[in-house]
Amino acid sequence: MPTDLRARKLAKIAVNHSIAVKEGEKIIISGNPEAIPFLVELYKEIILKKAIPIVRIHLPEVNDFFYKYATKEQLEFFPDYWFDTIKQAQGYIGIDTDSNTRELTSINPEKLSKRQKITHKISDYIVNTREKIRRVTIAYPCISHAQEAEMSLNEWENFIYSSCLIDWSKFAKRLNKINKIFETGNSVHLLGENVDLKFSIKGKNSVADCGEENMPGGEIFMAPVRESLNGFIKFEYPAIYLGKEVSDIYLKFKEGKVIEFNASKNKDLLQSILNTDENSSYIGEFGIGMNPKITKFTKNLLFDEKISGTIHLALGMAYKQNQGGNDSAVHWDIVKDMKKAKIILDNKVVQENGIWRI
């Protein structure tokens, strides 16, 4: 099957723009079997940069088997060998595909949370030590994601490439302009349909994702002051956690902590996530979607958190580049439609019904 030239262009963006590979660096490229054609393109680009590719391909359809039959010792095993490999690398490119997005639907949520605690050290290193390793999570077309998005594979391919193959240097100017306003802001008030939530961002770094950490990029994100959230929010979009869908999530906060919660589907999973550790019931991220090419909810967070006219909150870990403030094994983004609500920054409406007023 001939290579889609758009995939080759995307590989060039990942290598040259997203993580800016340099000669002699060790770069991990990690993906599932359906992403092998793209792994090949990434491999070639890394070789052309005179860097060292480290390839990791995951076995398909084994996660369900692991959680059903793994012993306590296997469940609690920490992969030192893999962590040692990661610590030797300067770059990490993770490809977002699945053969079956619902593989873990029947698994006990407590087992999932327990395993996530064990491996948290690895994910924390990859996302929070940019001075040691640069990383990007990147989209690539696959049938299961097309099905989740209710698109044909051809439609899904076009959707992915249109949101990724853009002029990132030009788009960055718009992102950075709005990001600077939040960078100097103090208080945020989300007000409208299904939301009345106030919190502080004073002293926190706001970051614009211009395609460096996610591809597609197209958001600004910051870490609220941990104990500052007060009010409630209900999310219209379902949230996906390790293949499980949690719908109609409602969260009420007092001094930063979730004190009430509800969901119409998989409420037990929501409860398990909130109880993962002492910080998983606090918010680690407030983000605003801004990619103009992403206008449809797809049940794929890599895209959905960048939908124009949405915000997202993440339960759990706050990124160190946002000056942290909440360490947790969990980082779970939940997206809300703001087409009938306002973002108020320091008592000034900066966005109303999804339209910027700045």
C-alpha positions in Angstrom: 0.0 0.0 0.0 1.5 3.4 -1.0 2.4 5.8 1.7 0.0 8.7 2.2 2.2 11.8 1.6 0.4 13.6 4.4 1.8 11.1 6.8 5.3 11.9 5.6 4.6 15.6 6.1 3.3 14.9 9.6 6.4 12.9 10.5 8.5 15.9 9.4 6.5 18.2 11.6 6.8 15.8 14.6 10.6 15.5 14.2 11.5 19.0 13.2 8.9 21.2 15.0 7.3 19.3 17.9 10.5 17.9 19.5 13.2 19.5 17.3 15.4 16.4 17.0 19.2 17.1 17.1 22.1 15.1 15.8 23.1 12.3 18.1 20.0 12.3 20.3 18.2 9.1 21.2 14.5 9.4 20.3 11.8 6.9 21.3 9.0 6.3 18.9 6.2 4.3 20.5 2.9 3.0 18.9 0.5 0.1 18.3 0.7 -2.2 15.2 -1.8 -0.1 13.2 0.6 2.8 13.4 3.6 0.9 11.9 3.4 2.8 8.5 3.8 6.1 10.5 6.5 4.6 12.7 8.4 3.9 9.5 8.1 7.5 8.4 9.2 8.8 11.8 12.2 6.3 11.8 13.3 7.6 8.4 13.1 11.3 9.5 15.1 10.6 12.7 17.8 8.8 10.7 18.0 11.8 8.3 18.5 14.0 11.4 21.5 11.8 12.3 19.8 10.8 15.5 19.1 7.4 17.1 15.6 6.0 16.8 14.4 3.6 19.6 11.3 1.7 18.4 8.6 0.3 20.7 5.6 -1.5 19.3 2.9 -2.6 21.7 1.2 -6.0 21.4 -2.5 -5.8 20.4 -5.4 -7.1 22.6 -3.3 -8.0 25.7 -4.4 -5.4 28.2 -7.7 -7.0 28.9 -6.0 -10.4 29.5 -3.4 -8.8 31.8 -6.0 -7.1 34.1 -8.1 -10.3 34.2 -5.3 -12.8 35.0 -2.3 -10.9 36.3 -1.2 -11.8 39.9 -0.7 -9.3 42.6 3.0 -9.4 41.9 2.5 -8.8 38.2 0.1 -6.0 38.8 2.5 -4.3 41.1 5.6 -4.9 39.0 7.5 -1.7 38.0 9.3 -1.9 34.7 12.7 -0.6 35.6 14.2 -1.8 32.3 11.8 0.5 30.4 12.3 3.4 32.7 16.0 3.1 32.3 15.6 3.3 28.5 13.4 6.4 28.8 16.0 8.1 31.0 18.6 7.6 28.3 16.5 9.3 25.6 16.1 13.0 24.8 12.9 12.7 22.9 9.6 10.7 23.0 7.0 10.5 20.2 3.9 8.6 21.3 1.4 7.7 18.5 -2.3 7.8 19.4 -4.0 4.8 17.9 -6.1 1.8 19.2 -7.2 -1.5 17.7 -10.1 -1.6 20.2 -11.0 1.5 22.2 -13.3 -0.5 24.5 -10.8 -3.2 25.5 -10.8 -2.4 29.2 -14.6 -1.7 29.6 -15.2 -4.7 31.8 -12.1 -4.3 34.0 -12.4 -3.4 37.7 -11.7 0.4 38.0 -9.7 -0.3 41.2 -7.2 -2.4 39.2 -6.8 0.3 36.6 -6.1 2.9 39.3 -3.7 0.6 41.2 -1.6 -0.1 38.0 -1.6 3.6 37.2 -0.1 4.4 40.6 2.7 1.9 40.0 3.7 3.3 36.6 3.1 7.0 37.5 6.8 7.6 37.9 7.3 6.9 34.2 4.5 9.1 32.8 5.5 11.9 35.3 9.1 11.8 34.0 8.0 12.0 30.4 5.6 14.9 30.8 7.2 16.9 33.6 11.0 16.9 33.0 11.2 18.8 29.7 14.8 19.8 30.6 15.7 16.1 30.1 13.2 14.7 27.6 11.0 16.5 25.0 7.8 14.7 24.1 4.8 14.8 21.8 1.6 12.7 21.5 0.6 12.6 17.9 -2.5 11.5 16.0 -2.5 8.9 13.2 -5.6 7.5 11.4 -7.0 4.2 12.6 -10.4 2.5 12.1 -11.3 2.3 15.8 -11.0 6.1 16.3 -12.9 6.7 13.1 -15.7 4.6 14.4 -15.7 6.4 17.7 -15.9 9.7 15.9 -18.7 8.4 13.7 -16.7 9.0 10.5 -15.5 6.8 7.6 -11.8 6.1 7.7 -11.3 8.6 4.8 -13.2 11.3 6.7 -11.1 10.6 9.8 -7.9 10.9 7.8 -9.0 14.2 6.4 -10.0 15.4 9.8 -6.6 14.5 11.4 -4.5 15.9 8.6 -6.5 19.2 8.4 -6.0 19.8 12.1 -2.3 18.9 12.1 -0.9 20.1 8.8 -1.3 23.8 9.4 1.2 26.7 9.6 2.1 26.4 13.2 4.3 29.4 13.3 1.5 31.6 12.1 -1.1 30.0 14.4 1.2 30.4 17.3 1.0 34.2 17.1 -2.8 34.0 17.8 -2.3 31.5 20.6 0.5 33.4 22.2 -1.5 36.7 22.1 -4.3 35.2 24.1 -2.0 33.2 26.3 -0.2 36.4 27.5 -3.5 37.8 28.7 -4.1 34.8 30.9 -0.4 34.8 31.9 -0.9 38.1 33.7 -4.4 37.3 35.0 -5.5 36.6 38.5 -9.0 35.2 38.7 -11.2 33.2 36.4 -15.0 32.9 36.6 -16.8 30.3 34.3 -20.5 31.3 34.2 -23.4 30.1 32.2 -25.3 27.0 31.3 -24.3 24.2 33.7 -21.4 26.2 35.3 -20.7 28.7 38.0 -17.1 28.1 39.0 -14.5 30.6 40.3 -10.8 30.0 40.8 -7.5 31.8 40.9 -4.6 31.5 38.4 -2.5 34.2 40.1 1.2 33.5 39.9 0.7 30.5 37.6 2.4 30.0 34.2 0.0 29.8 31.3 1.3 27.8 28.3 0.3 27.8 24.7 0.5 24.4 23.0 1.6 25.3 19.5 2.0 21.7 18.4 5.1 21.0 20.5 3.5 18.6 23.1 0.4 17.5 21.2 -0.2 17.1 17.6 -2.7 18.6 16.9 -1.9 21.4 19.2 -4.2 24.4 19.7 -4.9 25.2 23.3 -3.7 27.3 26.2 -3.5 25.7 29.6 -2.7 26.6 33.2 -2.9 25.2 36.7 -5.5 26.8 39.0 -4.3 27.6 42.5 -5.0 24.3 44.2 -7.5 25.4 47.0 -9.1 28.2 45.1 -11.9 26.4 43.2 -15.4 27.1 44.5 -18.7 26.4 42.7 -19.9 23.7 40.3 -19.6 22.5 36.7 -21.5 19.9 34.6 -19.9 18.5 31.5 -22.1 17.9 28.4 -19.5 15.8 26.6 -18.8 12.3 27.9 -15.2 11.7 29.2 -13.2 8.6 28.3 -10.9 7.0 30.8 -8.9 3.9 29.7 -11.6 3.0 27.3 -14.6 3.6 29.6 -17.1 6.3 29.0 -18.3 8.5 31.9 -21.3 10.6 31.0 -23.0 13.8 32.4 -20.2 14.4 35.0 -21.1 16.8 37.7 -18.5 18.2 40.1 -19.0 20.6 43.0 -16.0 22.2 44.6 -15.2 23.8 47.9 -11.8 25.2 48.6 -10.4 23.3 45.6 -11.7 19.8 46.5 -14.5 17.9 44.9 -17.2 17.6 47.6 -20.0 16.3 45.5 -20.0 14.4 42.2 -22.4 12.5 39.9 -22.5 10.8 36.5 -25.3 9.1 34.6 -22.9 6.4 33.4 -20.0 4.7 35.1 -20.3 6.8 38.3 -18.3 4.1 40.1 -15.4 4.8 37.8 -15.6 8.5 38.5 -15.6 7.7 42.2 -12.5 5.4 41.8 -10.6 8.2 40.0 -11.5 10.8 42.6 -10.2 8.3 45.3 -7.0 7.3 43.5 -4.9 9.4 45.9 -5.1 12.4 48.2 -4.8 14.9 45.3 -6.9 13.3 42.6 -10.0 15.1 43.7 -8.4 18.5 43.1 -7.9 20.2 39.7 -4.5 20.2 38.1 -5.3 22.0 34.8 -7.6 24.5 33.2 -7.4 24.6 29.5 -9.1 26.4 26.6 -9.6 24.8 23.2 -8.5 27.0 20.2 -7.8 24.9 17.1 -10.1 26.3 14.4 -10.0 23.0 12.4 -11.4 21.0 15.2 -15.2 21.7 15.4 -16.6 18.2 16.1 -16.6 16.1 19.3 -14.8 12.8 18.5 -14.4 11.0 21.8 -10.7 11.4 21.3 -9.2 13.8 23.9 -6.2 14.6 21.7 -8.7 16.5 19.5 -11.6 17.2 21.8 -9.6 19.4 24.3 -8.7 21.7 21.4 -12.3 22.2 20.1 -12.9 25.9 19.6 -15.5 27.2 22.1 -14.7 24.6 24.8 -12.8 24.5 28.1 -11.4 21.5 30.0 -10.5 20.7 33.5 -8.2 17.9 34.5 -8.6 16.0 37.8 -5.3 15.3 39.4 -1.7 16.2 38.4 -0.7 19.8 37.6 2.1 20.1 35.0 5.4 21.5 36.4 5.6 23.9 33.5 2.5 25.5 34.9 4.3 25.7 38.2 2.6 22.5 39.5 0.8 22.6 42.8 -0.9 19.2 42.7 0.9 15.9 42.3 -1.2 12.8 41.5 -1.1 9.6 39.6 -4.2 10.9 37.8 -4.4 13.5 35.0 -7.8 13.2 33.5 -9.1 16.0 31.2 -12.9 16.5 31.0 -14.2 18.8 28.2 -17.1 21.3 28.5 -19.0 23.1 25.8 -18.9 26.9 26.4 -21.3 27.9 23.6 -23.8 29.0 26.2 -21.4 30.4 28.8 -18.7 33.0 29.5 -15.1 33.0 30.5 -14.6 36.0 32.8 -11.0 37.0 33.5 -10.4 39.6 36.3 -14.1 40.7 36.1 -13.9 41.2 32.3 -15.7 38.9 29.8 -13.0 37.6 27.5 -15.0 34.9 25.8 -18.8 34.7 25.4 -20.7 31.8 23.8 -17.4 30.4 22.4 -16.4 33.7 20.7 -13.3 35.7 21.9 -13.9 39.3 22.8 -10.2 40.1 22.9 
